[in-house]
Amino acid sequence: MKKWFLIIIVVTATFANAQTVKIGIDIPVKNVFEKAILHFNDGTSVEGIGKLKAVFTSKEEVIVFKIEEKDKDETWTVKDVTGITIIKEGEIVHYEYLKVSKYSFSELYEVVTEGSVKLYRKRSKYYATDMDRAGHTDIPSNKAIEKTTYYLKRENEEYPTKVKDNYIKSVADYMKDCDVMVEKIKNHEYNLSELKDLVDYYNANCGD
């Protein structure tokens, strides 16, 4: 019996070590209620306090919201709301539900900038796996790796376009209707950290 128990432990540990284990979306570990505005699908909104929550069993990302601290928590999903605006220490952060492909779940993405083209951002964190560490002995097995992914989307587009690692090519292709913008991108006048400025320039000079 003890022998089988040890085998199960070893197999389980090996399997876990081979997986990419996500431990968060754009949600802080110590997630607390903050002043917020909940945005409904019918275009209306209501002020109160809210927070984001990841339901790992169903892979859902939901919004927990209530009008006042004393009220009962209510959970909202993409079926009823478009997103939420969180106001914390003077900083305003807007999240919207977004499907990045036909087969993906609707998830909450931070809206970095708005206009004819919207820029979305998604932060994720996961533990390093054997595959991640291959050839990188400096990465310990328990190290949490953080990754930020950006997406671009026009209002008439069903799904957003991912900004790939080769961001110059992917952004230039997406904004090919604006010759001035493409030239600036190819001349390296903007880098990835200035992606918001780049999209703002496009919206001001080339957007509808």
SVG drawing of the C-alpha trace seen along z (x, -y; Angstrom):
<svg xmlns="http://www.w3.org/2000/svg" viewBox="-30 -64 52 66">
<polyline fill="none" stroke="black" stroke-width="0.4" points="0.0,0.0 2.8,-2.4 4.6,-1.5 1.5,-2.5 1.1,-5.6 4.7,-6.7 4.2,-6.0 1.1,-8.1 3.0,-11.0 5.9,-10.8 3.6,-10.6 1.5,-13.5 4.5,-15.7 6.0,-14.9 2.8,-15.8 2.4,-19.1 6.0,-20.0 5.3,-19.5 2.4,-21.9 2.2,-25.6 0.3,-26.6 -1.3,-30.0 -1.8,-31.7 -3.6,-34.9 -5.0,-37.0 -4.9,-40.8 -5.9,-40.2 -3.7,-41.2 -3.1,-38.4 -4.5,-40.5 -7.7,-41.4 -10.0,-43.7 -13.0,-45.8 -12.3,-49.2 -14.5,-52.0 -15.9,-51.0 -18.4,-51.5 -20.2,-48.4 -21.1,-48.7 -24.2,-46.7 -24.8,-45.3 -27.7,-47.8 -25.4,-50.7 -26.3,-51.7 -23.9,-51.7 -24.0,-51.9 -21.5,-53.0 -20.4,-51.0 -17.4,-48.8 -16.1,-45.9 -13.2,-43.6 -12.2,-41.0 -12.2,-37.3 -10.9,-34.2 -12.9,-31.0 -10.3,-28.4 -12.7,-25.5 -14.7,-26.9 -11.9,-29.1 -14.2,-32.1 -13.3,-35.6 -16.1,-37.3 -16.8,-40.6 -17.9,-40.8 -19.8,-44.0 -22.1,-45.6 -23.4,-49.1 -22.1,-49.5 -19.8,-47.5 -22.7,-46.2 -24.5,-44.7 -24.3,-41.1 -21.7,-40.3 -23.1,-39.8 -21.3,-38.0 -21.6,-39.3 -20.4,-37.7 -20.2,-38.6 -23.9,-37.6 -25.0,-40.8 -22.1,-43.3 -19.5,-44.6 -16.9,-45.3 -16.0,-47.4 -14.0,-50.5 -11.9,-50.3 -10.8,-53.5 -7.9,-53.1 -5.8,-55.8 -6.7,-58.2 -5.9,-55.7 -8.8,-54.7 -8.5,-51.3 -11.1,-50.1 -11.6,-46.3 -13.8,-44.9 -14.8,-41.4 -13.1,-40.3 -13.0,-37.1 -9.6,-36.8 -10.8,-34.0 -13.8,-31.9 -13.0,-29.2 -11.7,-31.2 -13.5,-32.2 -14.6,-35.8 -12.0,-37.2 -11.4,-40.6 -8.8,-42.7 -7.5,-46.1 -8.3,-48.9 -5.0,-50.8 -6.4,-53.4 -9.6,-54.0 -10.5,-55.4 -11.1,-54.0 -8.5,-51.4 -8.5,-50.1 -5.4,-48.8 -6.0,-46.0 -3.5,-44.5 -3.5,-41.2 -1.1,-40.4 -0.6,-36.7 1.7,-34.9 2.7,-31.2 5.3,-29.0 8.3,-27.9 8.1,-24.4 10.8,-22.0 10.2,-23.3 10.6,-26.9 13.9,-26.0 15.3,-24.1 18.6,-25.8 18.0,-28.4 19.6,-27.0 19.1,-30.5 15.4,-29.9 14.5,-28.1 11.6,-25.6 9.5,-27.6 10.0,-31.0 6.8,-32.9 7.1,-34.2 5.1,-37.3 3.9,-38.0 2.1,-40.9 0.2,-40.5 -1.3,-43.3 -4.2,-43.2 -5.5,-45.8 -9.2,-46.0 -11.4,-48.1 -15.1,-48.4 -16.2,-46.6 -13.9,-43.6 -15.2,-40.5 -11.9,-39.5 -8.8,-41.5 -5.3,-41.2 -2.5,-40.1 0.6,-42.2 3.3,-39.6 6.8,-39.5 7.9,-41.1 5.7,-44.0 7.0,-46.2 5.7,-43.9 2.4,-43.0 1.5,-46.7 2.7,-47.9 0.5,-45.3 -2.5,-46.3 -2.0,-50.0 -1.1,-49.7 -3.9,-52.1 -1.8,-54.9 1.4,-55.5 2.8,-58.0 2.3,-55.6 3.9,-52.7 6.9,-54.8 7.3,-55.8 7.0,-52.2 9.6,-51.0 12.0,-53.8 11.8,-52.6 10.3,-55.9 8.2,-53.9 9.2,-50.9 7.0,-48.4 6.9,-50.4 5.4,-53.3 2.7,-51.2 0.0,-53.3 1.5,-56.5 1.7,-54.8 -2.0,-53.9 -3.0,-57.3 -1.1,-58.9 -2.9,-56.6 -6.3,-57.4 -5.6,-61.2 -4.2,-61.2 -5.5,-58.2 -8.5,-56.8 -12.1,-57.3"/>
</svg>
